[in-house]
Amino acid sequence: MNPNPISADERRLLKRLRALGPAERETLLAFADFLVARAEPSSHPPAVAREPRPVPRPEQESVVGAIKRLSQSYDMLERDVLLHETSALMSAHVLQGRSAHAVIDELEALFARHYHDYRARIAAQD
């Protein structure tokens, strides 16, 4: 017994396909591919760059607080990508004694640069 019996629609389509010449078969198959692609939900929604939601910088802010604030403001950025550079700046503050103010300035520039790169990637998809 055949586990996948052919349906009446499939038999009809196969009969029509066999009646066509090679060029018409290609056209029919291309159209079928188009219909299948149109019916499948897109795995990538249309790319639209999200805008950051800036949170004002407090006068007295820790480096950890700045990282949290910037992560919240730029929530569209991939944290894994930022991790290495963010950790290096945090280490410069904690281990090398760089001022929190200077490190936070660099963190803000870092997040802004990554946001610029994010926007460029989105624009390139269009």
C-alpha positions as CSV (number, residue, x, y, z in Angstrom):
1,M,0.0,0.0,0.0
2,N,1.3,3.5,-0.9
3,P,1.8,5.6,2.3
4,N,1.4,8.8,0.3
5,P,-1.4,8.4,-2.2
6,I,-1.5,11.0,-4.9
7,S,-4.4,13.4,-4.7
8,A,-6.8,14.3,-7.6
9,D,-5.2,17.8,-7.8
10,E,-1.7,16.3,-8.0
11,R,-2.8,13.9,-10.8
12,R,-4.4,16.8,-12.6
13,L,-1.3,19.0,-12.2
14,L,1.0,16.1,-13.4
15,K,-1.2,15.5,-16.4
16,R,-1.0,19.2,-17.4
17,L,2.8,19.3,-16.8
18,R,3.3,16.3,-19.1
19,A,1.2,18.0,-21.8
20,L,3.6,21.0,-21.9
21,G,6.7,21.5,-23.8
22,P,10.1,22.2,-22.1
23,A,9.8,26.0,-22.1
24,E,6.2,25.9,-20.8
25,R,7.3,23.4,-18.1
26,E,10.0,25.8,-16.9
27,T,7.4,28.6,-16.8
28,L,5.0,26.5,-14.8
29,L,7.7,25.4,-12.3
30,A,8.9,29.0,-11.9
31,F,5.4,30.2,-11.2
32,A,4.9,27.3,-8.7
33,D,8.1,28.3,-7.0
34,F,6.9,31.9,-6.9
35,L,3.6,30.8,-5.3
36,V,5.3,28.7,-2.7
37,A,7.7,31.5,-1.8
38,R,4.8,34.0,-1.5
39,A,2.9,31.6,0.7
40,E,5.8,30.9,3.1
41,P,6.1,33.4,6.0
42,S,9.2,35.4,5.6
43,S,12.0,34.3,8.0
44,H,13.3,37.9,8.0
45,P,10.7,40.6,8.5
46,P,11.3,43.8,6.4
47,A,14.3,45.5,7.9
48,V,13.5,48.7,9.5
49,A,16.1,50.3,11.7
50,R,14.8,51.0,15.2
51,E,15.7,54.3,16.8
52,P,17.5,54.4,20.2
53,R,15.5,55.5,23.2
54,P,18.1,57.8,24.9
55,V,18.0,57.9,28.7
56,P,19.6,61.1,30.0
57,R,23.1,60.7,31.5
58,P,22.9,61.5,35.3
59,E,25.6,63.8,36.7
60,Q,26.9,61.1,39.0
61,E,27.0,57.8,37.2
62,S,29.0,54.6,37.7
63,V,30.5,52.8,34.7
64,V,28.1,49.8,35.5
65,G,25.2,52.2,35.6
66,A,26.3,53.7,32.2
67,I,26.5,50.3,30.6
68,K,22.9,49.5,31.9
69,R,21.6,52.9,30.7
70,L,23.2,52.5,27.2
71,S,22.1,48.9,26.9
72,Q,18.5,50.1,27.6
73,S,18.8,53.1,25.2
74,Y,20.3,50.9,22.4
75,D,18.4,47.7,23.0
76,M,18.4,46.9,19.3
77,L,22.2,46.2,19.4
78,E,23.5,42.7,19.9
79,R,25.1,42.5,23.3
80,D,27.5,39.8,22.3
81,V,29.1,42.1,19.8
82,L,29.5,44.8,22.4
83,L,30.7,42.6,25.2
84,H,34.4,42.5,24.4
85,E,34.8,46.3,24.0
86,T,32.5,47.1,26.9
87,S,34.5,44.7,29.1
88,A,37.8,46.3,28.0
89,L,36.5,49.7,29.0
90,M,35.2,48.4,32.3
91,S,38.6,46.8,33.0
92,A,40.4,50.1,32.1
93,H,38.3,51.8,34.8
94,V,38.6,49.1,37.5
95,L,42.1,47.8,36.9
96,Q,43.9,50.8,35.4
97,G,42.2,53.5,37.3
98,R,40.8,55.5,34.4
99,S,38.2,57.9,35.5
100,A,34.5,56.9,35.3
101,H,33.7,60.1,33.3
102,A,36.3,59.3,30.6
103,V,35.2,55.7,30.4
104,I,31.5,56.6,30.2
105,D,32.4,59.1,27.3
106,E,34.0,56.2,25.5
107,L,31.1,53.9,26.2
108,E,28.7,56.4,24.7
109,A,30.9,56.7,21.6
110,L,31.1,52.9,21.4
111,F,27.4,52.4,21.5
112,A,26.8,55.3,19.0
113,R,29.4,53.7,16.6
114,H,27.7,50.3,16.9
115,Y,24.3,51.9,16.3
116,H,25.8,53.6,13.2
117,D,27.0,50.2,12.0
118,Y,23.5,48.7,12.7
119,R,21.9,51.4,10.6
120,A,24.3,50.7,7.7
121,R,23.5,47.0,7.8
122,I,19.8,47.7,7.7
123,A,20.2,50.1,4.8
124,A,22.3,47.6,2.9
125,Q,19.4,45.0,3.1
126,D,17.1,47.3,1.2
